[in-house]
Amino acid sequence: MRKGGKRVIHFYNSSGDLDNTIKFLENIQKKVNYLNLNCVVDGKSIKITLFGPRDLQYLAIERLRELANQFLS
């Protein structure tokens, strides 16, 4: 049986460019499936909460980190 849960991951938009944040969030919508996400943007800080099976959370976190490196650096 799969265990579900909640995982919170934080990102920081070092450039401060709002367009990069929007592109990051749009790509999250396209790339991460089968999980419920809650995203909160507060200035340069981005907080993403993942809900769902743990194995899918680990896969999603890897994708999120790749996207963050692409858009938020």
Backbone as numpy.savetxt, mean C-alpha at the origin, in Angstrom:
# Nx Ny Nz CAx CAy CAz Cx Cy Cz
-6.55 -24.18 7.43 -7.39 -23.00 7.43 -6.50 -21.75 7.43
-6.84 -20.79 6.61 -6.09 -19.54 6.52 -6.44 -18.63 7.67
-5.42 -18.01 8.20 -5.67 -17.02 9.25 -5.76 -15.64 8.62
-6.74 -14.91 9.02 -6.89 -13.54 8.56 -6.38 -12.59 9.61
-6.34 -11.37 9.25 -5.88 -10.38 10.21 -5.75 -9.02 9.59
-5.09 -8.17 10.35 -4.89 -6.79 9.92 -3.40 -6.50 9.97
-2.92 -5.82 8.96 -1.51 -5.44 8.90 -1.45 -3.98 8.47
-0.65 -3.19 9.16 -0.50 -1.77 8.85 0.92 -1.55 8.34
1.02 -0.84 7.23 2.33 -0.52 6.66 2.35 0.97 6.33
3.47 1.61 6.61 3.61 3.06 6.42 4.61 3.34 5.31
4.31 4.37 4.53 5.22 4.84 3.49 5.36 6.35 3.63
6.45 6.87 3.10 6.72 8.30 3.18 7.06 8.81 1.78
6.35 9.84 1.33 6.59 10.45 0.03 7.66 11.52 0.21
8.91 11.14 0.00 10.02 12.07 0.26 10.03 13.26 -0.69
9.48 13.08 -1.91 9.46 14.21 -2.85 8.36 15.22 -2.50
7.30 14.75 -1.85 6.21 15.64 -1.49 5.28 15.97 -2.65
5.50 15.34 -3.80 4.70 15.61 -5.00 3.37 14.85 -4.92
2.27 15.57 -4.99 0.95 14.97 -4.89 0.66 14.06 -6.07
1.17 14.39 -7.26 0.96 13.54 -8.44 1.55 12.15 -8.23
2.71 12.07 -7.61 3.32 10.77 -7.34 2.47 9.95 -6.37
1.90 10.60 -5.39 1.04 9.91 -4.43 -0.20 9.37 -5.14
-0.78 10.15 -6.02 -1.97 9.72 -6.75 -1.64 8.55 -7.65
-0.52 8.60 -8.36 -0.11 7.48 -9.21 0.14 6.23 -8.39
0.75 6.39 -7.22 0.99 5.26 -6.32 -0.32 4.60 -5.92
-1.30 5.40 -5.51 -2.58 4.85 -5.08 -3.35 4.22 -6.24
-3.28 4.82 -7.43 -3.96 4.23 -8.59 -3.35 2.88 -8.95
-2.03 2.76 -8.86 -1.39 1.50 -9.18 -1.66 0.44 -8.11
-1.85 0.86 -6.88 -2.25 -0.10 -5.84 -3.59 -0.72 -6.21
-4.51 0.10 -6.69 -5.83 -0.39 -7.09 -5.72 -1.44 -8.18
-4.80 -1.24 -9.11 -4.64 -2.17 -10.23 -3.92 -3.45 -9.82
-2.93 -3.35 -8.93 -2.03 -4.47 -8.65 -2.46 -5.37 -7.49
-3.15 -4.82 -6.51 -3.48 -5.60 -5.32 -4.94 -6.03 -5.38
-5.13 -7.34 -5.42 -6.48 -7.91 -5.49 -6.73 -8.83 -4.31
-7.97 -9.14 -4.06 -8.39 -10.13 -3.06 -8.11 -9.71 -1.62
-7.82 -8.45 -1.39 -7.64 -7.93 -0.04 -8.42 -6.64 0.11
-8.84 -6.37 1.31 -9.45 -5.08 1.60 -8.34 -4.14 2.06
-8.34 -2.95 1.48 -7.32 -1.95 1.80 -7.97 -0.69 2.32
-7.28 -0.05 3.23 -7.68 1.27 3.70 -6.44 2.14 3.64
-6.50 3.22 2.88 -5.35 4.12 2.71 -5.68 5.48 3.30
-4.75 6.00 4.09 -4.88 7.33 4.67 -3.64 8.13 4.30
-3.86 9.27 3.65 -2.76 10.15 3.27 -2.82 11.39 4.14
-1.72 11.66 4.84 -1.64 12.82 5.71 -0.33 13.53 5.42
-0.39 14.52 4.54 0.82 15.23 4.13 1.70 14.31 3.28
2.91 14.06 3.74 3.84 13.18 3.03 3.75 11.74 3.52
2.99 11.50 4.56 2.86 10.17 5.15 1.68 9.42 4.56
1.89 8.15 4.23 0.83 7.30 3.68 0.73 6.07 4.57
-0.46 5.81 5.09 -0.70 4.66 5.96 -1.67 3.73 5.24
-1.25 2.48 5.04 -2.07 1.50 4.36 -2.36 0.36 5.32
-3.64 0.03 5.51 -4.06 -1.07 6.35 -4.61 -2.17 5.45
-4.05 -3.37 5.60 -4.47 -4.54 4.81 -5.32 -5.45 5.67
-6.43 -5.93 5.13 -7.29 -6.88 5.80 -7.45 -8.10 4.91
-7.25 -9.29 5.46 -7.45 -10.50 4.67 -6.48 -11.58 5.09
-6.40 -12.65 4.29 -5.51 -13.77 4.62 -4.05 -13.34 4.66
-3.32 -13.89 5.60 -1.93 -13.50 5.81 -1.04 -13.77 4.61
-1.25 -14.90 3.94 -0.39 -15.21 2.79 -0.56 -14.18 1.68
-1.78 -13.71 1.47 -2.02 -12.67 0.47 -1.47 -11.32 0.94
-1.48 -11.09 2.24 -0.91 -9.85 2.78 0.58 -9.77 2.49
1.29 -10.88 2.66 2.74 -10.88 2.40 3.03 -10.59 0.93
2.25 -11.18 0.04 2.43 -10.91 -1.39 2.13 -9.45 -1.71
1.07 -8.92 -1.12 0.70 -7.53 -1.38 1.75 -6.56 -0.85
2.35 -6.88 0.28 3.37 -5.99 0.86 4.57 -5.89 -0.07
4.95 -7.00 -0.69 6.06 -6.96 -1.65 5.72 -6.06 -2.83
4.50 -6.17 -3.34 4.08 -5.31 -4.45 4.02 -3.85 -4.02
3.54 -3.60 -2.82 3.46 -2.22 -2.32 4.85 -1.60 -2.20
5.80 -2.37 -1.72 7.17 -1.85 -1.60 7.77 -1.54 -2.96
7.51 -2.40 -3.95 8.00 -2.13 -5.31 7.40 -0.85 -5.87
6.09 -0.69 -5.67 5.42 0.52 -6.16 5.92 1.76 -5.42
6.16 1.64 -4.13 6.66 2.78 -3.36 8.04 3.19 -3.87
8.89 2.22 -4.15 10.21 2.54 -4.70 10.10 3.23 -6.05
9.10 2.85 -6.80 8.92 3.42 -8.14 8.37 4.85 -8.09
7.40 5.10 -7.23 6.69 6.38 -7.26 7.03 7.35 -6.13
7.48 6.86 -5.00 7.64 7.74 -3.83 9.08 8.12 -3.52
10.05 7.64 -4.30 11.44 7.98 -3.97 11.84 9.32 -4.52
